[in-house]
């Protein structure tokens, strides 16, 4: 679920709206996109106890969630905000500083699953469009693998 204390973000992000509408009115009437830059600013300005909860999942499940989000190229700050996993753990995992063998294995698995899903979805198109889309997916996958090898060295 969404692990962010929305009142803390609203106070930081929309101070006028929270005082005039109240938090319920803000949520009901306002939608704001949380881009990686905005998420980074919010995360840097808040204490970790304000934006994330203490995750009730075991460490292995937290690592798996981070690997899945990282396979989809989601920024570390956004992963922390969306999942409730501590930002420090997310950064350590993505840099390869903590639980490296497990994280690498899970990340590879999620990347393969993502590629397989994209390939199966590309079968909805036909002809040259399908072939070019599948080539693009395979090229992106190979690029991701090459980047992972470079980071490992």
C-alpha positions as CSV (number, residue, x, y, z in Angstrom):
1,X,0.0,0.0,0.0
2,X,1.0,3.6,-0.2
3,X,3.4,4.0,2.8
4,X,3.7,7.8,2.7
5,X,2.4,10.0,5.5
6,X,0.3,12.2,3.1
7,X,-0.1,14.9,5.7
8,X,3.7,15.4,5.9
9,X,3.9,15.7,2.1
10,X,0.9,17.9,1.9
11,X,2.3,20.2,4.5
12,X,5.5,20.4,2.7
13,X,4.2,20.4,-0.9
14,X,0.9,22.3,-0.7
15,X,1.0,24.4,2.5
16,X,-1.9,26.7,1.5
17,X,-4.2,23.9,0.4
18,X,-3.8,21.9,3.6
19,X,-4.8,24.9,5.8
20,X,-7.7,26.1,3.7
21,X,-9.2,22.8,2.7
22,X,-8.1,20.4,5.4
23,X,-6.3,17.2,4.5
24,X,-9.6,15.4,3.5
25,X,-10.5,18.2,1.1
26,X,-7.0,18.2,-0.3
27,X,-7.1,14.5,-1.0
28,X,-10.6,14.7,-2.5
29,X,-10.0,17.7,-4.7
30,X,-6.3,17.6,-5.6
31,X,-4.1,15.2,-7.5
32,X,-0.5,15.9,-7.8
33,X,2.1,13.8,-9.6
34,X,5.1,12.6,-7.7
35,X,8.0,12.9,-10.2
36,X,11.4,11.5,-9.1
37,X,12.7,15.1,-8.6
38,X,9.8,16.0,-6.4
39,X,10.0,12.8,-4.5
40,X,13.8,13.4,-3.9
41,X,13.1,16.9,-2.6
42,X,10.4,15.6,-0.3
43,X,12.4,12.7,0.9
44,X,15.5,14.9,1.6
45,X,13.4,17.5,3.5
46,X,11.6,14.9,5.7
47,X,12.9,12.8,8.5
48,X,12.7,9.1,7.5
49,X,10.2,8.5,10.2
50,X,7.8,11.0,8.6
51,X,7.7,9.5,5.1
52,X,8.0,5.8,5.6
53,X,6.6,3.2,8.0
54,X,8.5,0.5,9.6
55,X,7.8,-2.3,7.2
56,X,6.2,-5.3,8.7
57,X,7.5,-7.6,6.0
58,X,10.6,-9.8,6.5
59,X,13.9,-8.5,5.1
60,X,13.8,-11.0,2.2
61,X,10.4,-9.8,1.0
62,X,11.6,-6.2,1.3
63,X,14.6,-7.1,-0.9
64,X,12.3,-8.8,-3.4
65,X,10.0,-5.7,-3.6
66,X,13.0,-3.4,-4.1
67,X,14.4,-5.7,-6.9
68,X,11.0,-5.8,-8.6
69,X,10.7,-2.0,-8.6
70,X,14.4,-1.5,-9.6
71,X,13.9,-3.9,-12.5
72,X,11.2,-1.5,-13.8
73,X,13.8,1.4,-13.5
74,X,12.0,3.2,-10.7
75,X,14.2,5.7,-8.7
76,X,15.3,4.7,-5.2
77,X,13.5,7.5,-3.5
78,X,10.3,6.6,-5.2
79,X,10.7,2.9,-4.2
80,X,11.1,4.0,-0.6
81,X,8.1,6.2,-0.7
82,X,5.8,3.6,-2.4
83,X,6.8,0.6,-0.5
84,X,7.7,1.8,3.0
85,X,11.2,0.2,2.8
86,X,13.8,2.4,4.4
87,X,15.6,4.6,1.9
88,X,19.0,3.6,3.3
89,X,18.2,-0.1,2.6
90,X,17.0,0.7,-1.0
91,X,20.1,2.7,-1.7
92,X,22.4,0.0,-0.3
93,X,20.7,-2.6,-2.4
94,X,20.8,-0.7,-5.6
95,X,24.4,0.2,-5.1
96,X,25.3,-3.4,-4.4
97,X,26.5,-2.7,-0.8
98,X,24.1,-5.0,1.0
99,X,22.7,-8.5,0.4
100,X,24.4,-8.5,-3.0
101,X,24.0,-12.2,-4.1
102,X,20.3,-12.3,-3.2
103,X,19.5,-9.0,-4.7
104,X,21.3,-9.8,-7.9
105,X,19.5,-13.1,-8.3
106,X,16.1,-11.5,-7.6
107,X,16.8,-8.6,-9.9
108,X,17.8,-10.9,-12.8
109,X,14.6,-12.9,-12.3
110,X,12.5,-9.8,-12.3
111,X,14.2,-8.4,-15.4
112,X,13.6,-11.7,-17.3
113,X,10.0,-11.7,-16.1
114,X,9.6,-8.1,-17.3
115,X,11.1,-8.9,-20.7
116,X,8.9,-12.0,-21.1
117,X,5.8,-10.0,-20.2
118,X,6.7,-7.3,-22.8
119,X,7.4,-9.9,-25.4
120,X,4.0,-11.6,-24.8
121,X,2.3,-8.2,-24.9
122,X,4.0,-7.4,-28.2
123,X,2.4,-10.4,-29.8
124,X,-0.8,-8.4,-29.9
125,X,0.7,-6.4,-32.8
126,X,1.4,-8.1,-36.1
127,X,4.0,-7.9,-38.9
128,X,6.9,-5.5,-38.9
129,X,5.6,-3.6,-35.9
130,X,5.7,-6.7,-33.8
131,X,9.2,-7.6,-35.0
132,X,10.6,-4.1,-34.4
133,X,9.0,-4.0,-30.9
134,X,10.4,-7.3,-30.0
135,X,13.9,-6.3,-31.3
136,X,13.6,-3.1,-29.2
137,X,12.7,-5.1,-26.1
138,X,15.5,-7.6,-26.6
139,X,18.0,-4.7,-27.1
140,X,16.8,-3.0,-24.0
141,X,17.2,-6.2,-22.0
142,X,20.7,-6.8,-23.3
143,X,21.7,-3.2,-22.5
144,X,20.4,-3.7,-19.0
145,X,22.4,-6.9,-18.6
146,X,25.6,-5.1,-19.9
147,X,25.1,-2.2,-17.4
148,X,24.7,-4.7,-14.6
149,X,27.9,-6.4,-15.6
150,X,29.8,-3.1,-15.7
151,X,28.5,-2.2,-12.2
152,X,29.6,-5.6,-10.9
153,X,33.2,-4.9,-12.1
